[in-house]
Amino acid sequence: MKPSPNRTILCAIIAIALLSIAFIRDLGYEKLYPDDLRNRVVGARLIRDGKLPYFYKWKPEDGIRYYDPANFNQKAISNISASPFLHQLLLPFCNLSQRTISFLWFFGQYAILLFMGFVAYRYALPQGKDLCILITASFPFTEGWIRHILTGQFYLLIPFLLFLIYILLNNRQNTWKIALAAICAVSIVLIRPFSFLAFVPLLFVLPLTRKFIIGSFIAALVYLLFVVTSPFQLKLYTDYNKFVKESTNMHQGKPITMQVNAKNPGFRQIEGFDIAWIRTSKLRDRIHSRNEHGNVFVLYSKLFGKPLPPQWLLAGSMLATFLIISIFFLGTRQRSLAQCMLVGFIIYAILEMFLPIHRHQYNSVQFLFPLLLFGMHFKHLSKPYAWLIIAGLLLNILKFEIFPMKNTIGELLMLAGFFLAVFFNQQLALSCGRYEPAKAPGHA
């Protein structure tokens, strides 16, 4: 069934209206000081100035440059939690004012969304083009996107880089495309170290990904040499490792190192943000946004009223990863790049849910990649997996408290739908042109 031109025009009109509403709304939200962005900026400035960020505490002589109102407490660890590599990505911009950086990243998030939506539409099956438009337009209404804008987080980089890898490997390959895809993959791992397991399924399509995997190892080796040959970088990563251990204890309710720190001077202005006005602004009163912690240990605690031992989190994550890979390997004979990357994302999402550190609602923006991948290979709504994915997306958009943990349940529904699509979506199995094998026998 070919898509109707009139239907596409209608979808485009709806998309423009929805994106305009979301953009205007988010412009107002950005003015309210994205607080997590501040600790990223301060962390990058500290690294740029040759200082270590993970146990940094503000001192009066530091002035506004390193000031972050969220970093005043009696803990030894800082609130600067991103990996060293993510802070290094900010080095070219970190000396700009906080207001300028916030404004640039705000437009950057919408640029990423529109780029991914446009490219997905460009490469989608005829039947999936309208769905790609609607997914792109509706995604800013998810709770995860709203929280991402409010906090100025950087999790949108993960689906963006995954999407680039897929597009670069899915088309006619040349050396520079493979090299760029490898750099994207290493960047993801350096931002979220556990994500390397998400690339294991690509080993199942080695004729396509062999050069990519070799390129990734080379890129990783180059960065490793950069770290081990720099005393400051070695100390930076050593501190980061210590910080992760302390932070994990804090999230698990265990004792952490405490110390006496300076008091908050309560600056009323932070590089273009009027903090006094923001705290009294009625704009905040009109924000309706949830922040669910969709972790296994949180769900376990809610269900059984007691903490889940961290060793069980590690064991559960490894078992889940092994089962997903095994089912995929045994359940398919020939595999496509799209299938492998979708399974890789499922592994990534499950591992993230098993982390011993609280997972916030803004993490769910990462679902933009598999949603658009689903849209690109969508054919019709006759399969149950399609309804699971759509239902999961709607649960993350609806503001009504239908039942507890609705957003997390929505994410699990989407993951279940993606997993079923790997086995039962014929177009997903035939997704990669001349580089992909034909569909596996016996799979509809």
Residue pairs with C-beta under 8 A, 6 or more apart in sequence:
1 127
1 380
2 126
2 127
3 126
3 127
3 129
3 130
7 130
8 129
8 130
8 133
11 130
11 133
11 134
12 133
14 134
14 137
15 133
15 134
15 136
15 137
16 137
18 137
18 138
18 140
18 141
19 114
19 136
19 137
19 140
22 140
22 141
22 145
23 110
23 140
26 106
26 110
26 140
26 146
26 149
27 106
28 283
29 146
29 149
29 150
29 283
29 287
30 102
30 103
30 106
30 149
30 152
31 278
31 283
32 150
32 278
32 281
32 283
32 284
33 102
33 270
33 273
33 275
33 278
34 102
34 105
34 149
34 150
34 151
34 152
34 153
35 69
35 70
35 151
35 152
36 151
36 152
36 153
37 98
37 101
37 102
37 105
37 151
37 152
37 153
38 68
38 69
38 70
38 98
38 152
38 270
39 68
39 70
39 71
39 78
39 79
39 80
39 81
39 82
40 80
40 82
40 86
40 87
40 90
40 152
40 154
41 90
41 94
41 98
41 101
42 53
42 56
42 65
42 66
42 67
42 68
42 71
42 80
43 53
43 78
43 80
43 82
43 87
43 90
44 87
44 88
44 90
44 91
44 93
44 94
45 65
45 66
45 94
45 95
46 52
46 53
46 56
46 66
46 80
47 53
47 84
47 87
47 88
47 91
47 236
48 91
48 94
48 95
50 232
52 235
52 236
52 239
53 78
53 80
53 87
53 239
54 77
54 78
54 80
54 239
54 240
54 242
54 243
55 76
55 77
55 78
55 239
55 242
55 243
56 66
56 71
56 78
56 80
57 71
57 78
57 259
57 261
57 262
58 66
58 67
58 68
58 71
58 72
58 261
58 262
59 262
60 262
60 265
64 267
64 270
64 271
67 265
67 267
67 270
68 79
69 264
69 266
69 267
69 270
69 275
70 79
71 78
71 79
71 80
72 261
72 262
72 263
72 264
73 261
74 258
74 259
74 260
74 261
75 250
75 256
75 257
75 258
75 259
75 261
76 246
76 256
76 257
76 258
76 259
77 243
77 246
77 247
77 250
77 256
77 257
78 243
80 87
81 243
81 247
82 154
82 191
83 190
83 191
83 192
83 193
83 240
84 233
84 236
84 237
84 240
85 187
85 190
85 191
85 223
86 154
86 157
86 190
86 191
90 101
93 101
93 104
94 101
96 104
97 271
97 272
98 270
98 271
98 272
98 273
99 271
99 272
99 273
100 272
102 152
102 273
105 152
106 149
106 152
109 148
109 149
109 156
112 156
112 157
112 160
113 136
113 139
113 140
113 156
113 368
114 136
115 160
116 136
116 159
116 160
116 163
116 368
116 369
116 372
117 132
117 133
117 135
117 136
117 137
117 372
119 163
119 167
120 132
120 135
120 136
120 163
120 372
120 373
120 375
120 376
121 129
121 132
121 133
121 136
123 167
123 170
123 376
124 131
124 132
124 375
124 376
124 377
124 378
125 376
125 377
125 378
125 379
125 427
127 378
127 379
127 380
128 375
128 376
128 377
128 378
128 379
131 375
131 378
132 372
132 375
132 376
135 371
135 372
135 375
135 393
136 372
138 393
138 397
139 145
139 365
139 368
139 371
140 146
141 397
142 364
142 365
142 393
142 396
142 397
143 289
143 290
143 291
143 292
143 361
143 364
143 396
143 397
143 407
144 361
144 362
144 363
144 364
144 365
144 367
144 396
144 407
145 365
146 287
146 289
147 153
147 289
147 291
147 360
147 361
147 362
148 155
148 156
148 362
148 365
150 287
150 289
151 362
153 362
153 365
154 191
155 362
155 363
155 365
155 366
156 365
156 366
156 368
157 187
157 191
158 188
158 191
158 192
158 195
158 366
158 369
159 365
159 366
159 367
159 368
159 369
160 369
161 184
161 185
161 187
161 188
162 184
162 188
162 341
162 345
162 369
163 368
163 369
163 372
163 373
164 180
164 181
164 184
165 181
165 184
165 185
165 341
166 337
166 338
166 341
166 369
166 373
168 177
168 178
168 180
168 181
168 184
169 177
169 178
169 181
169 208
169 209
169 212
169 337
170 337
170 338
170 431
170 432
170 433
170 435
171 177
171 433
173 211
173 435
178 211
178 212
178 215
179 215
179 219
181 212
181 215
182 212
182 215
182 216
182 218
182 219
183 219
185 199
185 212
185 216
185 219
186 216
186 219
186 220
186 223
188 195
188 198
189 195
189 196
189 220
190 223
192 348
192 352
194 348
194 351
194 352
194 355
195 348
195 351
197 321
197 347
197 348
197 351
198 344
198 345
198 347
198 348
198 351
199 213
199 216
199 344
200 321
200 325
200 344
200 347
201 325
201 328
201 335
201 339
201 340
201 341
201 343
201 344
201 347
202 209
202 212
202 213
202 337
202 340
202 341
202 344
203 209
203 213
204 328
204 329
204 335
204 340
205 335
205 336
205 337
205 340
205 436
206 213
207 435
208 337
208 432
208 435
208 436
209 337
209 340
226 233
227 233
227 234
227 237
228 234
246 256
246 257
247 357
248 310
248 356
248 357
249 255
249 256
250 256
251 356
251 357
251 358
252 297
252 307
252 310
252 356
253 307
267 275
268 274
268 275
268 276
269 275
278 284
288 399
289 361
290 361
290 407
291 360
291 361
292 361
292 405
292 407
292 408
293 358
293 359
293 360
294 353
294 359
294 361
294 363
294 364
294 405
294 407
294 408
294 411
295 353
295 354
295 355
295 356
295 357
295 358
295 359
296 308
296 313
296 316
296 353
296 354
297 307
297 308
297 310
297 313
297 356
298 358
299 405
299 408
300 307
300 308
301 307
301 308
302 404
302 405
310 356
313 354
313 355
313 356
314 354
316 354
317 350
317 351
317 354
320 350
320 351
320 354
321 347
321 350
321 351
324 343
324 346
324 347
324 350
324 419
325 343
325 347
328 335
328 339
328 343
328 422
331 423
332 339
332 422
332 423
332 429
332 440
332 443
333 440
333 441
333 442
334 429
334 437
334 438
334 439
334 440
335 429
335 437
335 440
336 428
336 429
336 430
336 431
336 432
336 436
336 437
337 431
337 432
337 435
337 436
338 373
338 376
338 377
338 428
338 429
338 431
338 432
339 422
339 428
339 429
339 431
341 373
342 370
342 373
342 374
342 418
342 421
342 422
342 428
343 419
343 422
345 366
345 369
345 370
345 418
346 370
346 415
346 418
346 419
348 366
349 366
349 367
349 411
349 415
350 415
352 359
352 363
353 359
361 407
364 396
364 407
364 411
367 393
367 396
367 411
367 414
370 414
370 418
371 389
371 393
371 414
374 386
374 389
374 417
374 418
374 421
376 431
377 421
377 425
377 427
377 428
377 431
378 386
378 427
379 425
379 426
379 427
380 386
381 387
381 390
383 420
383 421
383 424
383 425
384 420
385 416
385 417
385 418
385 419
385 420
385 421
385 424
385 425
386 417
386 421
387 417
388 413
388 414
388 416
388 417
388 420
389 413
389 414
389 417
389 418
389 421
391 410
391 413
392 409
392 410
392 411
392 412
392 413
392 414
392 415
392 417
393 410
393 414
394 410
395 402
395 406
395 407
395 409
395 410
395 413
396 407
396 410
396 411
398 406
403 409
421 428
422 428
423 443
424 443
424 444
426 439
426 443
426 444
429 436
429 439
429 440
429 443
430 436
430 438
430 439
